């Protein structure tokens, strides 16, 4: 997790460009944030995905460095 987004492991497939409401944490102070799926990587037991928070100017977290097909940030 960063100011600009979060990397998640999910069981159900997500589509790039889909927008979701995310609540991170389980405290009463946790408030929902809008996030857009910016990348996905299929795994045997689900997906790893990058979500960019729509209320932030920061970028989304990059794909894992161990993925040779992952795009590298400049």
C-alpha positions in Angstrom: 0.0 0.0 0.0 1.1 3.5 -0.8 -0.4 7.0 -0.9 -1.3 6.4 -4.6 -2.7 2.9 -4.5 -2.5 -0.7 -3.3 -1.4 -4.1 -4.7 -3.9 -6.8 -3.9 -4.2 -10.5 -4.1 -7.7 -11.5 -5.1 -9.5 -14.8 -5.8 -12.2 -13.5 -8.1 -11.0 -12.0 -11.4 -10.9 -8.2 -11.8 -10.8 -6.3 -15.1 -8.4 -3.5 -15.9 -10.2 -0.1 -15.8 -12.9 -1.3 -13.4 -13.6 1.0 -10.5 -14.3 -0.3 -7.0 -14.9 1.2 -3.6 -12.3 0.0 -1.2 -12.2 0.0 2.6 -8.7 -0.7 4.0 -8.8 -1.7 7.6 -11.5 -2.7 10.0 -11.6 0.2 12.4 -14.4 2.7 12.6 -12.0 5.4 11.2 -11.6 3.4 8.0 -13.3 5.3 5.2 -14.1 4.1 1.7 -11.9 5.2 -1.2 -12.5 4.8 -4.9 -9.9 2.8 -6.8 -9.3 1.9 -10.4 -7.7 -1.4 -11.5 -4.6 -0.4 -13.5 -3.0 -3.8 -14.0 -3.6 -7.5 -13.3 -1.5 -10.6 -13.3 -3.1 -14.0 -13.3 -1.8 -16.5 -10.8 -2.8 -20.2 -10.3 -5.0 -19.3 -7.3 -6.3 -15.9 -8.4 -4.9 -12.6 -9.5 -2.5 -10.0 -8.2 -3.6 -6.5 -9.2 -2.6 -2.9 -8.9 -5.3 -0.4 -7.8 -4.8 3.3 -8.2 -6.7 5.5 -5.7 -8.8 8.0 -7.7 -8.5 10.7 -5.0 -4.7 10.7 -5.2 -2.1 12.3 -7.6 0.3 9.4 -7.0 0.7 6.5 -9.4 -0.4 2.9 -8.8 2.1 0.4 -7.4 4.1 -1.3 -10.1 3.8 -5.1 -10.8 6.1 -7.4 -8.9 9.7 -7.2 -10.2 9.8 -11.0 -10.5 7.3 -10.9 -13.3 9.4 -10.7 -16.6 6.4 -9.5 -18.6 5.6 -6.7 -16.1 6.0 -3.2 -17.4 8.9 -1.3 -15.8 8.4 2.3 -14.6 10.8 4.8 -16.0 
